[in-house]
Amino acid sequence: MGEDVKKKKVALITGVTGQDGSYLAEFLLDKGYEVHGVVRRASTFNTGRIDHIFQDPHEKNLRFVLHFGDLADANTIRKLIYKVQPDEIYNLGAQSHVRVSFDIPEYTANITGVGTLRVLEAIKDYEEHTGKKVKFYQASSSEMFGSAPPPQNEKTPLQPRSPYGVAKVFSFYTVKNYREAYGIFGVNGILFNHESPRRGETFVTRKIARGIARILAGLDKKIYLGNLEARRDWGYAPEYVEAMWLMLQQPEPDDYVIGTGESHSVREFLDAAFRYAGIEKWEDYVGVDPRYFRPTEVDNLVADISKTKKILGWEPKTKFNEIVKIMMDAEMKHHGVGPRK
């Protein structure tokens, strides 16, 4: 029995309370991992996405453990790595809202950019002192491509158009540098937009789905959005966490683009979601608010996942219209409403 416990893989996830962190925790628990998640201290409960897999810390043989920590605090990160002794670290923590990054650029740079450096420094220190190896996954972003013309792949020049994109570029190159300088098994997963019912309420797809459900329930009259012409490659988040895991199971570390290869505008998402709700003329229910526009916009993101298909054997299963349906079903159920007949 003691031998089995030793052989169990241990993973540490920053950003475990987010959309991706919650799906990744579920995925790794299903794989038999012992999973440790880093949670920021807050005065309100922020664990809603992982409450269903939470384990009372007083139980024996815990497989899912939460720790307080913050990517702004290098000392705590270092102590956590020594305490948990992870085989794999998934750095999903970030100030991850692109529009908000224009309002709080310094904070975004500190958490989304320098936070990655703090984790890598801690891994370097841990490996040097213990002789143990840690595999590191960095949540890179299609926002790094910015104004680069589509489709975008691993060789596309990075041309970020927001403080968030710039911070992610810093992290991306920091991972490559630590990989080449210190032999750390570090990978960048360059994920294009990925959605689910667990998406944050201020992200446009969730904002639309939730807004329509609230209109159907008589709670709201309008949804206010920014640029309706922005085009994105939208995938399904639960499938993307498998790709993260696959990257760390390869013999050599490398960087991979994850997406669907399809591009759709915010306007198309509105069309599909309102139509599914039984509302034909969505223009009556949508207002455009200049405050939601970005000072510099990313016009069109489309993933070229040829390398990912070939090496990881991964490709998306859930396409655009199905994602709209999944998100709308979840919001209508939550608000106790159905589509208009």
Secondary structure, 3 states (H helix, E strand, C coil): CHHHHHHCCEEEEECCCCHHHHHHHHHHHHCCCEEEEEECCCCCCCCHHHHHHCCCCCCCCCCEEEEECCCCCHHHHHHHHHHHCCCEEEECCCCCCHHHHCCCHHHHHHHHHHHHHHHHHHHHHHHHHHCCCCEEEEEEEHHHCCCCCCCECCCCCCCCCCHHHHHHHHHHHHHHHHHHHHCCEEEEEEECCEECCCCCCCCHHHHHHHHHHHHHCCCCCCEEECCCCCEECCEEHHHHHHHHHHHHCCCCCCEEEECCCCCEEHHHHHHHHHHHCCCCCHHHHEEECHHHCCCCCCCECCECCHHHHHHHCCCCCCCHHHHHHHHHHHHHHHCCCCCCC
